[in-house]
Amino acid sequence: MRYEHAVSRWMDSTSSSAVVNVGHMVKRIGILVFERFPLSDVCLLADAFRLANEAQADQSGLEGVGIEPSYSIVMLSEMGGSVVSGCSLRVWTESLNGPLLNGFDTMFIVGGPGASRAKVNERLIRRLRAIAPKIRVVKGLDEGLGVLAAADLAFERRGWRSMSGATDDSGTPVAPVMNDTQWHIEPGASIDVDAPVRSIAAALTVIKRDHGTPIARLVSERALSGTSRRLDAILDDDEKKGITRKITTAAHWIRENYTRHISVAEAAEVAKMSERNFLRRFKAQVGLTPSEYLLRARLDASCLLLTETDMSIDGIARRCGVRSGDGLAKIFRKRLSISPTDYRAAHRHSMSKS
């Protein structure tokens, strides 16, 4: 892999893009990272946007002379400052609580061990919900999907920024308003696709939106040799983009309704597709069957209730759409090789030690 070159190019591009012509509409791309984040994912994301800037200049025929970049990369973390990556290299970040969160076009939430812990960080989740209306698109990668899901409230998925009685950061009441933020489960986030392709695919969806297929395809060919064919799905026509939206809508619906008995037929109806086509498309996009995705949703919710509440196992099972505590125990043993009771005890033991 060309990670070393990507690191070098990324460092150059992020430092040079700090000062831009304010008269030029540069789209700011935020990359939210947590402790021990995968540096390769960040480098490949940033490098894809650097390549898009170069491709735009190449198409102008002026070799970039006098052409402002389309994108500027800003590294973000919850508190700002130095954040260590998985390979122990530290990067400087801006705080999520800073003024820079105004005017962002897109934000990527990157994965890693820190992201796994961040999804239960209530302060972070509240902040993400507050800034979402200011950002056009928010995308999650790998464990970052868990953070995205935790912040993706039902009322936000229906298109509303705030509930009745909600307040802003200063405590001022906020009236419900329409929210145009798009929350994305990446098509490239399938367990069948390797990490470099996931990162570039996520960037390509933004680049294609802004510059069209020709530049996006050029970026895909330059980004990593040998991967362009696997990225072709990201560059397909509007019909496939419509299918992607339908599957994403169905996935959100499953997440919202995991507490009750739901069928594949109902989910297919939400997506406005035949059952057979829905099953095939859902597996291709999400990497899981609808039934497996539903099971994951119930398992995630059960884990959260086990660690954050004192509810009984039977109570948690019923709350999460499982018929009984015994049924939940079977799921835990099969998926996690541990009982719900032992899972709760292990978590509390680890918390007491820390």
C-alpha positions as CSV (number, residue, x, y, z in Angstrom):
1,M,0.0,0.0,0.0
2,R,1.1,3.6,-0.6
3,Y,0.3,4.8,3.0
4,E,3.7,6.4,3.5
5,H,3.2,8.6,0.4
6,A,-0.3,9.4,1.4
7,V,0.8,10.6,4.8
8,S,3.4,12.9,3.2
9,R,0.9,14.3,0.7
10,W,-1.7,14.7,3.4
11,M,0.6,16.7,5.7
12,D,1.5,19.0,2.8
13,S,-2.2,19.5,1.7
14,T,-3.6,20.2,5.2
15,S,-0.9,22.7,6.0
16,S,-1.2,24.5,2.7
17,S,-4.9,24.7,2.7
18,A,-5.0,26.5,6.1
19,V,-5.1,29.9,4.2
20,V,-7.5,30.2,1.3
21,N,-9.1,33.0,-0.7
22,V,-12.2,33.9,1.2
23,G,-13.9,34.9,-2.1
24,H,-13.6,31.4,-3.4
25,M,-16.2,28.9,-2.1
26,V,-13.9,26.2,-0.7
27,K,-15.8,23.3,0.8
28,R,-14.4,22.4,4.2
29,I,-14.2,18.7,4.9
30,G,-14.1,17.7,8.6
31,I,-12.5,14.4,9.7
32,L,-13.5,13.5,13.2
33,V,-11.0,11.2,14.9
34,F,-10.7,9.5,18.3
35,E,-7.8,8.0,20.2
36,R,-6.1,5.2,18.3
37,F,-7.8,6.1,15.0
38,P,-6.6,4.3,11.8
39,L,-4.2,6.8,10.2
40,S,-4.4,5.1,6.9
41,D,-8.1,5.8,6.6
42,V,-7.6,9.5,7.3
43,C,-4.7,9.8,4.9
44,L,-6.6,8.1,2.1
45,L,-9.7,10.3,2.7
46,A,-7.6,13.5,2.6
47,D,-5.6,12.3,-0.3
48,A,-8.7,11.7,-2.4
49,F,-9.8,15.3,-1.9
50,R,-6.2,16.5,-2.8
51,L,-6.4,14.5,-6.0
52,A,-9.8,16.1,-6.7
53,N,-8.3,19.5,-6.3
54,E,-5.5,18.5,-8.7
55,A,-7.9,17.0,-11.2
56,Q,-10.0,20.1,-11.2
57,A,-6.9,22.2,-11.9
58,D,-5.8,19.8,-14.7
59,Q,-9.2,20.1,-16.4
60,S,-8.8,23.9,-16.4
61,G,-5.7,23.5,-18.6
62,L,-3.8,25.9,-16.4
63,E,-1.9,23.4,-14.3
64,G,-3.4,24.8,-11.2
65,V,-2.0,28.3,-11.6
66,G,-4.4,30.8,-10.0
67,I,-6.9,28.0,-9.3
68,E,-8.1,27.8,-5.7
69,P,-8.7,24.3,-4.4
70,S,-12.3,22.9,-4.1
71,Y,-11.7,21.3,-0.7
72,S,-9.9,22.1,2.5
73,I,-9.4,19.4,5.1
74,V,-9.8,20.1,8.9
75,M,-9.0,17.5,11.5
76,L,-11.5,17.4,14.4
77,S,-11.7,15.7,17.8
78,E,-14.1,16.2,20.7
79,M,-11.8,18.4,22.8
80,G,-9.2,19.5,20.2
81,G,-5.4,19.3,20.5
82,S,-3.1,16.4,19.9
83,V,-4.7,13.0,19.2
84,V,-2.7,9.8,18.9
85,S,-3.3,7.4,16.0
86,G,-3.2,3.6,16.0
87,C,0.4,3.7,14.8
88,S,1.4,6.2,17.6
89,L,1.7,9.2,15.2
90,R,0.0,12.2,16.7
91,V,-2.0,14.8,14.7
92,W,-3.3,18.2,15.7
93,T,-7.1,18.7,15.7
94,E,-9.6,21.4,16.1
95,S,-12.3,21.1,18.8
96,L,-15.9,20.1,18.0
97,N,-16.9,22.9,20.4
98,G,-15.0,25.6,18.4
99,P,-16.3,28.2,15.9
100,L,-14.9,26.2,13.0
101,L,-18.0,24.0,13.0
102,N,-19.9,26.7,11.1
103,G,-19.7,26.3,7.3
104,F,-18.6,22.7,7.0
105,D,-19.8,20.9,3.9
106,T,-19.1,17.3,5.0
107,M,-17.9,15.5,8.1
108,F,-16.5,12.0,8.2
109,I,-16.5,10.1,11.5
110,V,-13.6,7.7,11.4
111,G,-13.4,4.4,13.3
112,G,-10.9,2.8,15.7
113,P,-11.0,1.8,19.4
114,G,-11.8,5.3,20.5
115,A,-14.8,5.5,18.3
116,S,-16.2,2.3,19.8
117,R,-16.1,4.0,23.2
118,A,-17.3,7.3,21.9
119,K,-20.8,6.0,21.0
120,V,-21.7,6.0,24.7
121,N,-20.2,9.5,25.4
122,E,-23.3,11.5,26.0
123,R,-21.5,14.8,25.9
124,L,-20.1,14.0,22.4
125,I,-23.5,12.7,21.1
126,R,-25.2,15.9,22.3
127,R,-22.6,18.0,20.5
128,L,-23.0,16.0,17.3
129,R,-26.8,16.5,17.4
130,A,-26.3,20.2,17.9
131,I,-23.9,20.8,15.0
132,A,-25.6,18.4,12.5
133,P,-27.9,21.1,11.1
134,K,-24.8,23.1,10.2
135,I,-23.2,20.3,8.2
136,R,-24.5,19.2,4.8
137,V,-23.5,15.6,5.0
138,V,-22.3,13.4,7.9
139,K,-20.7,10.0,7.0
140,G,-19.5,7.2,9.3
141,L,-16.8,4.6,8.6
142,D,-16.3,1.3,10.4
143,E,-16.7,2.0,14.2
144,G,-17.7,5.5,13.3
145,L,-21.0,4.1,12.2
146,G,-21.8,3.3,15.8
147,V,-21.2,7.0,16.7
148,L,-23.3,8.1,13.8
149,A,-26.1,5.7,14.8
150,A,-26.0,6.9,18.4
151,A,-26.4,10.5,17.3
152,D,-29.1,9.7,14.7
153,L,-32.2,10.4,16.7
154,A,-35.6,9.3,15.3
155,F,-36.8,12.9,15.1
156,E,-33.7,13.8,13.1
157,R,-34.2,10.9,10.7
158,R,-37.7,12.3,10.1
159,G,-36.1,15.6,9.1
160,W,-36.5,17.6,12.2
161,R,-33.7,19.3,14.0
162,S,-35.2,19.5,17.5
163,M,-38.0,18.2,19.6
164,S,-40.5,20.1,21.6
165,G,-38.8,21.6,24.6
166,A,-35.3,21.3,23.1
167,T,-32.8,24.0,23.8
168,D,-29.5,25.2,22.1
169,D,-26.1,25.3,23.8
170,S,-27.0,28.5,25.6
171,G,-30.2,27.1,27.0
172,T,-32.5,29.1,24.6
173,P,-35.6,27.1,23.5
174,V,-35.3,25.9,19.9
175,A,-38.4,25.6,17.7
176,P,-38.6,22.5,15.5
177,V,-37.2,23.3,12.1
178,M,-36.4,21.2,9.0
179,N,-33.0,19.6,9.0
180,D,-31.3,19.0,5.6
181,T,-28.4,17.0,7.1
182,Q,-27.9,13.7,5.4
183,W,-26.8,10.8,7.7
184,H,-25.1,8.1,5.7
185,I,-24.3,4.4,6.3
186,E,-21.7,4.0,3.6
187,P,-22.3,1.5,0.8
188,G,-18.6,0.8,1.0
189,A,-18.8,0.0,4.7
190,S,-19.5,-3.6,3.9
191,I,-17.4,-6.2,5.7
192,D,-16.7,-7.6,2.2
193,V,-14.7,-4.5,1.2
194,D,-11.2,-3.7,2.4
195,A,-10.5,-0.5,4.4
196,P,-8.7,1.5,1.7
197,V,-11.6,1.1,-0.7
198,R,-14.1,2.1,2.0
199,S,-12.3,5.3,2.7
200,I,-11.9,6.3,-0.9
201,A,-15.5,5.3,-1.7
202,A,-16.7,7.6,1.0
203,A,-14.8,10.5,-0.4
204,L,-15.9,9.7,-4.0
205,T,-19.5,10.1,-3.2
206,V,-18.8,13.7,-2.2
207,I,-16.4,14.4,-5.1
208,K,-18.9,13.0,-7.7
209,R,-21.7,15.1,-6.2
210,D,-19.6,18.3,-6.7
211,H,-17.7,17.6,-9.9
212,G,-19.4,14.8,-11.7
213,T,-18.4,11.3,-12.7
214,P,-15.4,12.1,-14.9
215,I,-13.3,13.7,-12.1
216,A,-14.5,11.2,-9.5
217,R,-13.4,8.4,-11.8
218,L,-10.1,10.0,-12.3
219,V,-9.6,10.3,-8.6
220,S,-10.5,6.6,-8.1
221,E,-7.9,5.6,-10.7
222,R,-5.2,7.7,-9.2
223,A,-5.9,7.0,-5.5
224,L,-4.9,3.3,-5.3
225,S,-3.7,1.2,-8.2
226,G,-5.9,-1.9,-8.8
227,T,-8.9,-0.6,-6.9
228,S,-10.7,1.4,-9.5
229,R,-12.9,-1.4,-10.7
230,R,-14.1,-2.1,-7.1
231,L,-15.0,1.5,-6.8
232,D,-17.2,1.6,-10.0
233,A,-20.3,1.0,-7.9
234,I,-19.8,4.4,-6.3
235,L,-19.7,6.0,-9.7
236,D,-22.8,4.4,-11.2
237,D,-25.8,6.3,-12.5
238,D,-28.6,8.1,-10.7
239,E,-30.8,5.0,-10.7
240,K,-28.4,3.2,-8.4
241,K,-28.1,6.3,-6.2
242,G,-31.9,6.1,-5.8
243,I,-31.6,2.4,-4.8
244,T,-28.9,3.3,-2.2
245,R,-31.3,5.9,-0.7
246,K,-34.1,3.3,-0.5
247,I,-31.9,0.8,1.3
248,T,-30.6,3.4,3.7
249,T,-34.2,4.4,4.5
250,A,-35.1,0.8,5.2
251,A,-32.0,0.3,7.4
252,H,-33.0,3.4,9.4
253,W,-36.5,2.0,9.7
254,I,-35.2,-1.3,11.0
255,R,-33.1,0.6,13.6
256,E,-36.2,2.5,14.7
257,N,-38.5,-0.5,15.0
258,Y,-36.1,-3.2,16.4
259,T,-38.2,-3.3,19.6
260,R,-41.1,-5.1,17.9
261,H,-41.6,-8.0,15.5
262,I,-40.9,-6.9,12.0
263,S,-40.7,-8.9,8.8
264,V,-38.6,-8.7,5.6
265,A,-41.8,-8.0,3.7
266,E,-42.4,-4.9,5.8
267,A,-38.9,-3.6,5.3
268,A,-39.1,-4.3,1.6
269,E,-42.4,-2.3,1.6
270,V,-40.6,0.6,3.3
271,A,-38.0,0.5,0.5
272,K,-40.7,0.2,-2.1
273,M,-39.0,-2.9,-3.6
274,S,-39.9,-6.5,-4.1
275,E,-38.7,-8.8,-1.3
276,R,-36.3,-10.7,-3.6
277,N,-34.7,-7.5,-5.0
278,F,-34.6,-5.9,-1.5
279,L,-32.8,-8.9,0.0
280,R,-30.2,-8.8,-2.7
281,R,-29.7,-5.1,-2.7
282,F,-29.6,-4.8,1.1
283,K,-26.9,-7.5,1.5
284,A,-24.8,-5.9,-1.3
285,Q,-25.0,-2.4,0.2
286,V,-24.9,-3.0,4.0
287,G,-23.0,-6.2,4.0
288,L,-25.6,-8.0,6.1
289,T,-29.0,-9.6,5.5
290,P,-32.0,-7.6,6.9
291,S,-32.5,-10.2,9.5
292,E,-28.8,-10.1,10.6
293,Y,-29.0,-6.3,10.6
294,L,-32.0,-6.4,12.9
295,L,-30.3,-8.8,15.2
296,R,-27.2,-6.5,15.3
297,A,-29.5,-3.6,16.3
298,R,-31.1,-5.6,19.1
299,L,-27.7,-6.8,20.3
300,D,-26.3,-3.3,20.3
301,A,-29.3,-2.0,22.3
302,S,-29.1,-4.9,24.7
303,C,-25.4,-4.3,25.4
304,L,-26.1,-0.6,26.1
305,L,-28.9,-1.4,28.5
306,L,-26.8,-4.0,30.3
307,T,-24.0,-1.6,30.9
308,E,-26.0,1.6,31.6
309,T,-29.0,0.3,33.5
310,D,-29.9,-2.2,36.3
311,M,-32.8,-3.7,34.3
312,S,-33.4,-7.4,34.5
313,I,-32.3,-9.6,31.6
314,D,-36.0,-10.5,30.9
315,G,-36.8,-6.8,30.9
316,I,-34.0,-5.9,28.5
317,A,-35.0,-8.8,26.2
318,R,-38.6,-7.5,26.0
319,R,-37.4,-3.9,25.5
320,C,-35.2,-5.0,22.6
321,G,-37.7,-7.2,20.8
322,V,-36.5,-10.6,22.1
323,R,-39.2,-12.8,23.5
324,S,-37.4,-13.8,26.7
325,G,-34.2,-13.6,28.7
326,D,-33.4,-17.1,27.6
327,G,-33.7,-16.0,24.0
328,L,-31.4,-13.1,24.6
329,A,-28.9,-15.3,26.4
330,K,-28.8,-17.6,23.3
331,I,-28.1,-14.6,21.1
332,F,-25.3,-13.4,23.4
333,R,-23.6,-16.9,23.6
334,K,-23.8,-17.3,19.9
335,R,-22.6,-13.9,18.9
336,L,-20.4,-12.8,21.8
337,S,-19.6,-16.2,23.5
338,I,-20.7,-14.8,26.8
339,S,-24.0,-14.6,28.8
340,P,-25.7,-11.3,29.3
341,T,-25.1,-11.5,33.1
342,D,-21.4,-12.1,32.6
343,Y,-21.2,-9.3,30.0
344,R,-22.7,-6.8,32.5
345,A,-20.4,-8.1,35.3
346,A,-17.3,-7.9,33.0
347,H,-18.1,-4.3,32.0
348,R,-18.7,-3.1,35.6
349,H,-15.5,-4.8,36.7
350,S,-13.5,-3.0,34.0
351,M,-15.1,0.3,34.9
352,S,-14.3,-0.1,38.6
353,K,-10.6,-0.8,37.7
354,S,-10.4,2.3,35.6
